[in-house]
């Protein structure tokens, strides 16, 4: 057998063993965090605000896949001193979360991913994957706590601009704070109609679009800000249309005929604006995005073989798998 064929066979064996260990570790990780994942999915399914959460892991994985060539060229250098404490912190957060809060479970899940990357691959891989990992924060249902104070200003703005739009077509209307008074009805721009919740979804989609398709930071900022502005204006326009339909008694009072003026329409307008904005801003934006940019020279096959054949990495895989399974058993049967 020629050295070339021997090299290919050795490489394939390394790959099989490597992917086999990763598959076992992934199963153990899912088993450990299955309750946390189920809690997040329940929130995404039942909450309009976080219904976009289903897309976040998919987009994150897609960004990782775009960087596959870059990741192949990075040197594997496990960081035990950093990775082990990070993983312990993640598991401690999961165990101490007695109230079963979705936010704490989501944070624990992301921190555990960081710890595993540090333990198995090292700091260079964490630096390369900082964006898709950080992006996972959008799937954690804590953003409404940060945007709570924005609701009232946005309610007032939507009511004010919506009133002016109604007045522009000659309909008599008076605004009292967040209340729009028409001759035949008084409408309230409620908290759920402020448009703040839609902004979270718009930003969550705008950021990966800007990162993947645009190179300059100026164009990225323009895209995200444009999506936010258009979303805010679209919400005011929606409020105005609701007032007009209510005045002429067209369709349902709250959301117009066939409920076409629900908040989802604002999100759709924002998404359309984002895709148009990417198409416009990407013209003349030469060069590759950092998501697909190359990195250092590719290490030799022997470096991968020495890593995956090493006793320490075998023990590490075994230890992490056992820990995750034990935590999963604890949550499933003893808590």
N, C-alpha and C positions, 0 to 999 in steps of 0.2 A: 504494500500500500504506500502510495506516495505521501510525502510530508504535507502536501496541500490537502489531500483527502483526510488525513489524520487530523489536521487543523480544523476542518469543517465539522468532522464528527465530534471532536472535543468541544467545539463551539456550540453545537446543537445540544450536547449533553448538559453543558453549563446552562443553556437557556431553559431546557426542560426542568432541571432541578430548581433553577431560580424562579421560574413562573409557578412551579408547583408549591414552593414555599410561600410565595406571595399570595397564591390562591387560598392556601390554608389560613394565612394571616388575615386575609380579607374576610373570610367566613367567620373567623373568631372576632374580628372587629365589628362586623354586622351583628353577630350574636350578642356582643356586649352592649351595643348601642341601639338595639332593635326598638326598645321602648322609647328612646329619645327620638329616633327617626319616625316612629309611628305618631308621636306627639306632634312633631313638626308637620307631618303630612295632614293630620287632623286640623291643625290651625290653618294651613294653606287651603284646605278644602272648604272650611266653614267660614273663613274670613275673607271678605272682598278685598280688604286692604292688602292682604298677603297672598292673594291667589296666584300672583306671579312667582311665588316661591318654588313652584314645580320646575320653573325654567332655570333657576339659579345653578343647581348642581350640574345640569346639562351644559350650560354655557361655560361654567368653570372647567369641566372636563374637555370641552372643545378647545378652549384656550391652551390647556395643557397639551392636547394633541397637536396643536399648531407649533408647539415648541419642541416636538419630539426630536428633531435633528439637533437642536441646540443642547437638549438634555443628554443625548448620546455622547456628546463631546466633553461633558463635565466629568471630573475625576470624583469617584466615590470615596468619601472620607467620613465615615460615621463619627458623630460627636456624641459620645456616651455621657459626658459631663453635662451637656446641655439638654440632650434628648430625654434622658431618664427623669430629671426633675420636672420637665414640661409634661411628660406623660403622667407622672404621679399627680401633678396639679389637676390635670384633666379628669382623672379618675376620682380624685378627692371631691371635685366639684360635682361630679355625677352622683357620688354616694351621699354627699351632704345635702343634696337637693331634695329634702324631705317633702316639700309641697308640690313637687313635680312640675315646676315652672318650665315652660317651653323655652324661654330665653336662656336660662342657665344650662339646660340640656344642649341647646344649640351652640352656646359658647364652648361647653365642654367637648362637643364633637369636633369643633374646629381646632381647639387647642390639642386634642389628641392626634389629629392629622399632622399638626406641626411637630409634635413629639416623635411620631413614627418616622416622619421624613428625616428629622435630625438623627435619630438612632440608626436608620438604615442607610441613608444616603449622605447626610452631612449638610454643613452650612451653605455650601455653594448651590446645592439643589434648592434649599429653602429660599435663597436670594433669587434664584431663577424663577421660582414659583410663587413669589410674594403676591403677585397680582391675582391669579386665580384663587389663592387661598384667602386673601383679604376680601375678595369679591363674595365669598361664601357668607359674609356677614349680612348680606341682603336677605338671606333665607331665614335669619333669626328674627322672631317677632318682637323686637324691642323698639323699632323706629317710631311707632306712634307715641311712645313716651318722650322721645326727643322733640317731636313736632307738635306736641300738645299745645304749646304756647302760640303756635302759628295759626291755630284754627280761627280764633276771633278776628285777628287782622285780615285773614283771607276771607272770612265771612263778610266783613264790612266792605272789603274791596270788591268782591263779587256782587254784593248788593248795590254798591254805589255805581259801578260801571254798568251793571245790568239795568239799573234804573235809567241811566242816561241813554242807553240804547233803546229802551222802550219809549222814552220821551222823544227820541229822534224821529219816530214814525208817527208822532202826534197823539199818542195815547196818554191821557191824564194819569199821573202816577206820583206818589209821594213816598219817600224813604224815611223810615225812623229806625236808625241803627241797622240791624240786620233784617228788619221787616219792610216789605215792599207792599204798599197799600194801593190797590186798584179800586175803581168804583164798585166792583162787584165782589171783591175778594181781597184778603190780606195774606200774603205769602211770607214765609219765614225761610231765610237762608240758614238752614240748620248746620250743625257741626259736620255732619256726614256730607253735606253739599258744599263745604268750604273749598274743596279741590286739593287739600293738603295730601290726602291719602293717595290721590292720583300722581302726585309729584314723586312719591317714593318709587312707584312703578316706572315712571318715565325716566328717572335718574338711573334706576337699576338696569334699564335697557340701553340708555344713552352711553353709559360709561364703557361697557364692553365694545359697543359699536365704535366709539372714538378710539379705544385702545387698539382694536384690530385693524381698522381701515384707515386711520389717520396717523400721520407721523409727528407733526408739530404740535406742541402743547397749546399754542394759540388756537389752532383749528379745533382741537379737542374741547377746549373750554368754550369756544363759540358754539359748538354742537350741543353740549350739555345745557348751556345757558339758553340757547334758542328753544330747545325742547321744553325747558321749564317755563319760559315766557309764553310760548304758544299754548301750553297746557293751562296756565292761569287765565289767559285771554279767552280760551275756548270754554272754560268753566263760567266766566262772566256771560259769554254769549249764550250758553245753555240756560243760565238763570233768566236772561232776557226772553228767550224763546218760550220758556215755561210761563212767564208772565203774559206774553202775547197770546199764547194758546188759552191760558186761563181767562183772559179778558174776553176773547171771542168764543169761549166755551167749546174749544176744539179738543176732543179726546179727553184723557184723564187729567185731573187737575194737577197732579204732582209731576208727571213725567211725559205729558203730551200723548198724542195718539200712538197706540201700540207700545207705549213706554219707551219710545225712541230717544227720549232725553234723559235716560239714566246716566249715572256717572261714567259708565263704561264707554259711552260715546266720546267723552272728554279724553279718556285714555287712548282710544283709537285715533283720534285726531292728533294727539301727541306722538304716537308711534309712527303714523304716516309722515308727520313733519320730520321726525328723526331720520327716517330712511331717505327722504328727499334731501335733507341736510347733508347726510353722508355722501350721497351722490354728487352734490354740488361742491362740497368742501374737498372731496378726494381728488377732484380735477386739479392738476397742477401740483399736487402734494406728492412729490417724487420721493423715491426711496422706500425701503421696507419698514413695516411697523416693527417695534421691538418684539412683538409676539412671534415673529418668524425670523428674527435676525439670528445670524450664526454666532458661534462663540469660539472657544479655544480649540486647538487641534484635538482630534479624537484620540483617546488613549488606546494603547495596544490591547489585544485580546488577552494577553497574559495578565494584565492588571485586573481585568474582570474575573478571570479564572482564579487568581490568587485570592480575590476578595470573597467570591462565592464558595470557594473550597475551604476557606479558613474556618478553624474551629470556633473562633469567637462569634462569627456571624451565624453559624449553626446554632450555637447556644443562645444567641440573642433572639433569633427567630423562635426557638422553642420557648424561651422564657416569656416573651411578649405574647405568644399564642396562649400559653397556659394562664397568664394573668388576665387576659381579655375574656377567656372562657370562664374562669372562676368568677369574675365580676358579673358576667352574663348570667351564670347560674344563681348568684346571689340575688340579682334583681328579679329573676323569673320565679324562684322557688322560696326565697326567704324574706322577701320584702313586699 
